[in-house]
Amino acid sequence: MHGLVEAITHLRGEAGERQVAGATRAVVSGYGMVEYRYGMCANACVLEKAAEPKGDAS
């Protein structure tokens, strides 16, 4: 979960000194140690920053 929060923080431009300049995409992966019936749990998430609105909507 920490990786996901960190990725979103960078995409929002709120990471301060840790900020990756121009971040528009992020990949987060994890490997859980919770054993299920047929093996272990692995996951990944690909995030992309939403486009900025163009001009005033009014």
N, C-alpha and C positions, 0 to 999 in steps of 0.2 A: 504494500500500500504506500510505503514511503516513496518508492520510485515513481508511482503515478502522481502523487502530490507534487514532487519535485519537477516532473515533466510539465505539468499544467502551470506551475509557477513560472517556468521559463517561457512557455508559450504566451502567457499573459504579460510578460515583460516585468515581472515583479521579483526577480531573483537577486536583486542587488549586486553585490560583488561577484556572485557566482554566475551571473547572467551570461548565457551564450548569445553573442550578438547576432541579430537577425533570425532567431529561432522561429521556424514555421512548422516543423514536423518533429515528432519525437517517437521513439520506440522504447517500450518498457517490457521487460520480460521477468519472469520469476519461476522458481522451481519450488513447489511446496512439498514438504515432507509428510503429507497426509496420505497414508496408504489406502487406496481404494481396492475394489475387488480384483481388477486386472492390472494394477500397477500404480505408479506414482502420478502426481498431478503436475503438469507444466502449463504455462500460459504465456500469452504475449498480447500487447495492446499497441496499436499504431494510432497516433493522434496527429491531427492537422489543425493549425490555427484557422479560425473562421475568417473570411474576408472582411475587411473593414467596410462599413457602409459608405456608399458614394454620395456625397452631398447631403443636403437637408431633405428629409422626407416630406416636409410641408409644402 
